[in-house]
Amino acid sequence: MRAFVVTGPGRGEVQEVPAPVAAPGLVVVDVERAGVCGTDAELFSGEMAYLETGEARYPLRLGHEWCGRVSAVGADVDAAWLGRRVTGDTMLGCGHCRRCTSGRQHLCADRHEIGVRNGWPGALAEQLPVPASALVALPDGLDPVLGALVEPAGNALRSVRAAALEPGARVLVLGPGTIGLLVAQVARAEGAEVHLLGPDDRFRALATTLGFEQLWTSATLDRGVAFDAVVDASNDARLPALAVELVEPGGHVVLVGLSGRESRLDSRSVVLKDVTVTGVLSASGGLEGAARLFAEGRVDPRPLVAATVGLEEVADVLAGTRPAGAGPGPKVHVDPRA
């Protein structure tokens, strides 16, 4: 089958690779659509921390935001999965350790991460092997665009849950990229008053199209506005400290973005304001809820997808080239069969 393979820092190509086999416990998914995200770009450039620790090595097969149809199942897997449209959890725990058995497989020290960690091949390919235990069935009517957005939306849903928002609560989202805009959409669906802060005014057009009106930059932010929660979905090392500064005493700060360098928080600010700070790693536990939000029409993330390309264009996208004719959204999707 055809797959996109990263052969070294800044180098990648479409190759013919062996097709996956439905071994015991596994299914094979025919990939309909896969998303490209910042983690993929960091693995492509060589900047991702897993490359330094040895948790990721070249050659790499990227892609952890995906949807598709089950085309084969292992001998011990329920045959009812055959033909089902699915997405799945990125984080694949060992299944035996204390973290896995307590429902925290996404934190397993020996976990694989699809398309990211410990060599599990990703979805920038015509087919993908997935443990049946990681599958999430997609509701009827969810097209490939929505199906491939369930994984990032699961991160957003977990972030909103961690923010502990009551209806009418005011939340500030830092970083209007894919995750930040999904957080904003999910928070609005839960009845919150949503504010967005970006590095400059370029995000305003898309945010306005999505129906958001309270839009700020650091230069224009009204410091008199009280925020019950602040979600940092940026990659700016300065913003976790700003989140703690801006949140109301007794409020919640959620950190779902990752910066490329060390960020710092003054614990005195956290303690003296009695702030709860929560980190969110992965969509584990949020996938089913995100799919329901899409199916019910409470969140429509389609405008976030700027373009859909084939495998041959992936290297350019990962290197930062905007596809010809791309819309204003931050996300690029890949159709491996195009």
N, C-alpha and C positions, 0 to 999 in steps of 0.2 A: 504494500500500500504506500501512498504518498504521505510524507510527514515533513514538517519544518524542523530542521535540526540546527542548533547553535553549536558550531564547531570550535569556537574560541571567542575571546572578547571582541565584540563588534563584527563577528563573522557568522553568517548563517545561510542555509540553502535548503531547498526542497530535495529530499532524497527518497529513494525507494527503500523501505525498511520492511522487516518481517511483520506480517499482520499478527495481531494478538490472538491468543487462544483462550477459550473459555475453560480454564483450569478449575478444579474444585474451589468453590466459594466465590468464583468470579463470573462476571458477565462481560460480553463484548458489546459496546455501544457504537453504532454508526453515528458519527458526529454530524449534527446539522449546523451548529453555529458555535463559535468560541470567541470569547472576548480577550482583548489584549489590555493588560493593566501595567501599572508602574512597577510591580514586582518583576514582570516579564522583561521590562526595559532594563531594569537593574541587572538581571541575570545576563541579558544580552551584552550589556556594556562592560560587565565584569565588576560592577560596584557593589553587588549584593553581598551581605555579610556571610551568607551560607557558603560562598565560594572561598572565603578566608578560613572558615572553620572546617571545611571538608565535607559539610553536609550537602553540598551540591558540587558536581564536577562536570566538566565538558567531556564528551558531547552531551548536550541537554535537549530534551524534548519538552517544550513549554506548553502552557495552556491549562488553567484551572477554573475558568469560568466557561461553562459549556452546557449544551443540551443535545439530546439525540434520541435515537430509538434502539432498544435492545434487540440485537440480531442473533445472539447465541448465549446460552447459559451453561454453567458448569453442571456436572452430573448430579450434584447435591443441592442445586439451586432450584427454587420453585419455578416451574415452567410458565407460570402465569406472568412472569416478567417479559416473556418473549413478545415482541411487538409493542411494548409499552414505551411511551415517550417519557424521558427521565432527565433529571440532572442528578447531582450527587455531592456529597461532602468531600472537600479537598483533603481533610485531615484523616489519615488512616492509622489508627493506633494499633498496638500489638494485640490488644484484646484481652491481655492477661494481667497486666500490672495494676497496681492500686488505683492509678488515675483512670485507666480504661474501665475498670469494673465499677468505678463510682460515677461514670458518665462523663468523664473529662478526657476522652480519647484524643481530643485536639491538643492536649498538653503532654501526651505520652512522650517520654524521652526517646523512644525508638520509633517514633511515627514516621511514616512516609507522608509526603504531601504531593498530591497529583501535580505533575508538571513543575515541581519546585524542589523538593527535598528527598534525598536518599534514593534518587534514581527512578522514581515511578514516572513512566512516560505521560506526557500531557496531551491535551485535546487539540493542539494545532496539527491535526492528522485526520485521516479519513476514518480511523477507528481508534477506540480507547478501551483498555481493560479497566474494570471497576469492580471492587468487592460488592457483592449483592447487599451486604450490610450497610453500605454507604449510599445506596440509591434513594432518591426521592422521586416519587411519581409526580408528573406534572398534571395539573388539572386540565380537563378538556378545554380547548379554545385558546390555550396559551401558545402563541406562535413562537418560532425560533428566536426572534428578537427578545421577547420577554423571558423565554426559557433560559437564555444565556445571561440574563441579568439577575436571575434569582440569587446566584452566589454573592455578588457584591451587595445586593439588597438584603441578604441575610446578615451581613456585617452591619449594615445600617440599622436593621431592626434590633439587633442585639445592643447597638449603641443607644438607641432610643429607650429600650427597656432599662438599660443601666442608668439613664438620666432620670428615671423615676418621675416622669412628667404627669402631673394631674391635668385634666382638661382646663384650658385657659392659661396654663403655665407658659412662661416666656423662655424660649431657648435661643441661644446664639450658636450658630454653626460656623466654625472657622475652617475655611478652605472649600471653595465651591467647585471642586472636581467631581468625579463620578460618585464617590462615597459621600462626600458632603452634600451634594444635591439629593442623593437618595435618602440620607438622614433627614434632610429638610422635608422631603415629600412624606416620609413615614411619620415624622413628628406632626406634621399638619394633619395627616389622616387620623392621628390619635387626639386631635383637638387642641394642639399647642399653638401658641403664637410664635411664629418662626422668624428669626432674623439671620441674615447671612453676612459674613465678612470676608472680603477677598483682598488680594494684594493691590489691586487697581480696579478701574472701572470696566475692564473688558468682560467681566462675567455678567454685567447687568442685563444685556439683551436677552441672553438665554434664561436667566433667573426670572426676568419679567414675563417671558413667554410661558414659563412654568407657573406663573401666578404669584410670585413672591414680590413683595413691595418694600419690605424693610431691609434695605441693602446698604452695606457700609464698607468703607475701607478704614484702615487705621487712622487716616487723616480726618475722616468725616464722622467717625463713631461718636455717638452721643454718650458720654460717660455718665450721664444722669439716668440712663435706662437700667433698670434692675433686671438681671437675668437669673432665673431660678436654676438653670443648667447651662453649661457651655460644653459643646462637643468639638474637640479638635480633630478634624479630618484632613489636616494639612500635612505637608512635609517640611515645615518651617520649624527649626529647632528652638526658635524664640517663643512660639505660641503656647506650649503647655504652661509656661509661667504666666502669660497673658490671660489664659483661661482661668487660672486660679485668682488672678487679680480682678477679673471682671465678674465672676460668679458671686451671687449673694451669699452672705454667711449662712451656713447650714445647707447650702446647695450642693449640686452634683457636677463634677467635671468628668468627662469621658474622653479617653485618649484612644482613638482608632487609627490615626495617621502615624506614620513613622518618618522621622527625619534621617538624612544621610549622615548626620554627625550627632554627637552627644547633646542632648537637651537637659536643662536643669530646672528643678523646682526648689524653691525655698520651703522646707518643711514647716518653718515657723508660720508662713502664710496659710498653709493647709490646716495646721493645728489651731491657730488663733481664730480662724474663721469657721472651724468645725466643718470643713468641707470633705465630702466623700469623693475620692478619685478612683476611677475604675479604668483598667485597660481592657480592650477588646481585641482578641486574636482570633480571627477566622469567623466564618458564618455558621459554624457548628452550633446546632440548636436553634438557628433562625431560618433555615431553608424552607421548611414547610409553611411557616408563618408568612414569609415573604411571597411565596407562590400564591397563598390565599389572598394577600393584599392585591396582587396583580389580577387574579381571577375575579375578584369582587369589584374591580375597577376603582378601588380606593387610591391606588397609586398607579400612574401611567408613566413609566420611565423611557418610553420610546424616543422622545426628543433628545435624550442623552447620547444616542448613537449617531455619530456624525457620518459614518460610511461603513460599508461592508466590502471587504476585499478578498481576494484569493490567496492561497499559500505563497504564491510567487511574490506578493507584495509585502509580506510580513517583515522581512529584513528592513525595508525602507521605513515602515511604520515604527518598528522598534528603535530605529536610529533617529526618530523624531520628525520624519517627513510626513506632512499632512497629505492624505490621498486627494487626488484631483476631484473637485466637485464636492468635497466634504462639507457637511453642515456645521453648525456652531457647537454641537455637543462635544464632550470630552472623550467619548468612548469610540473605539474602532472595533468592529466585529470582523470575524474571519469565517467565510464559508469554505471548508476544506475541499468541497467537491466542485467549486466554481471553476 
